[in-house]
Amino acid sequence: MFTRLIYLLLFMAPQGLIYLYLRERLPDPTRPREAHLVRVVLAGVFIAFNLPWLVVGQRVLFGGSMWGVGRIPFTGPWIAWQLLGWIFCALVTVYLFEKGVWWLVERGRGAWYVVHPHANRPSDLHREQPRTMHHAVVSRRKFLARAVYSYAAAGATLSTYGIWSAYRLPQVTRRTLVFPDLPRGLDGLKLLHLSDLHAGIHLGEDAMQEIVALANALRPDLIVQTGDMIDISRSYILPYVRAFRELSAPLGVVTVLGNHDRYTGEREVIRGCRDAGQVFVQNGCQVIERNGATLALLGIDDPHNWRADDPQPADIDAALAAAPPASQAFHVLLAHRPGAWDSAVPRGIPLTLAGHIHGGQFYLPLIGWSAGSLITKYVMGHFQRGNSQLYVSRGIGVVGVPIRVFTPPEVELFELRRRQCGRSPARRSDRVPGSVQRELHSRVRVRPIFD
C-alpha cells in the first residue's frame, strides 16, 4: 500500500504545485479584494476538478485495482484536467529553465544595463536604463493571467472536442489495397475491418446497435474483428451478443482475441462471439472460397506474456501450419497487436490487419506525434514494406480515458484489387459515398453515446 500511495501522490503532485504557483502569481497584491476573489475561485476550481481523485485513491489504496468496472465520476473532464495540468506544469518548468539560462548568460556578459562612457546625451541615457515593471507595456503578472485564461479556454475547447470525439459514431475509412499476386476470384472483394469496440461503461448497447447498422449499410463481402470486443466486465457480453447478432456479410464475420477480452474472460467472450454468429479463430485459419479463389484468414491470439511490438512468430507459424500454402490461397493475418507484422513480412503474408493502439487517443497533427508512439512504431494507418501491407485501425471505443484528440474512431472498408498496368497502388477517402450516407441517415440516428 505504501508504494501505491507514493505513486498516487506523484500523479497528484502537479495539480498541487500548479495551484500553489497560480495562487501566488496570479492575484494582483495591489488589489486585495480582487486578489481574494481570484484565490477563492482558484481553490473552488481545483477542488471541483480533483474530486475524482477520492474515488481513484480509494480504488488504488483499498480496492486492489485502478481498472475497476465502476465509473469514475466525470472521467472525461477529469482526465482532460489532469492532462492540462501536466502540460501547464511542463510549460512553467520550461519557462523557469529558460529564465535561469538567460540569467546565467547575462551574468556571463557582465552588467547589461551599465551606461557606456560616450553615451552622454539624455536620450541615450534614457535608452540605456532598464525598464521597470511600472514602465513595462504588460506586467509579468498580467501576462501570466492572460496566458492562464487563454490556456484554460484553449484546453477546455480541446477537451470538449476530445470527449465528443470519443463518443461519436465511427468514421468510415475507404481504401483500395492493391496486390500483384491477388487471385482473380478475390479481385474487388470488400472487406470491413472492425477493431477495439470496448463494449463497456463508455459504449452501451444502443451505441453497438448504431455501429452494426453502419457496418451493414456498407454492404461488405466479409467482416473481420481484431479483438477487444468487451472491456473488463462480463456483464456487457450479453448486450454485445444482442447487438452484433445483426451484423452480417455474405462471407461471414471472423474474429480474433484481444487483451481486454482476456481480462474480461477468454472463454466467456469467445462463447459470446459464437453466439452472435461469428467464426472465432485462435492461432489457426479460416478458409473462404470466392469465385474459385481461396482466402485464408490467419487468426492469432493476443500474447499472454507480451512485450512492445511483439512479433509473435510462434503464433503466426501455428496459424500458417493450419492454412493452405501461399501458392494455393491468399493470406490475410488478423492480429490484435500490430507488432505481429514484423513476423508477417518475412513469411510473405501480403496483408495484416490490427488495432490495439486506438491511434494513441491523443495526436498532435502539426508535429505528427501520438501518445501511441510510446507503445509501438505502428500507431495507426497504412504501412507497406515490399509486397506486404499493414493497416492499424484507430478502433471504435476507448480504454480507460473517454477522450480522443485528433484520433476519431473509425471502421475501415477495404477493396482488394489485383495490380494492373497504369493503376494507382492505393487510394483513400474518409467520406462515405452519398448513397450509403443517405441510407445511414435513414437507418442510424447519430448522437453522442453515453452509457
Secondary structure, DSSP 8 states (H G I E B T S, - for coil): -HHHHHHHHHHHHHHHHHHHHHHHHSS-TT-HHHHHHHHHHHHHHHHHHHTHHHHHHHIIIIIS-S--SS--TTHHHHHHHHHHHHHHHHHHHHHHHHHHHHHHHHHHH--TT---TT--SHHHHHHHS---TTT-SS-HHHHHHHHHHHHHHHHHHHHHHHHHHHHS--EEEEEEEEETT--GGGTT-EEEEE----BBTTB-HHHHHHHHHHHHHT--SEEEEES--B-S-GGGHHHHHHHHTT---TT-EEEE--HHHHHHHHHHHHHHHHHTT-EE-SSEEEEEEETTEEEEEEE----SS--TT---HHHHHHHHHTS--TTTSEEEEE-SSGGGHHHHTTTT--EEEE-SSGGGSBEETTTTEEGGGGT-S--SEEEEETTEEEEE---SS-SSS---BS---EEEEEEEEE--TT--SEEEE-S--HHHHHHHHHH--------
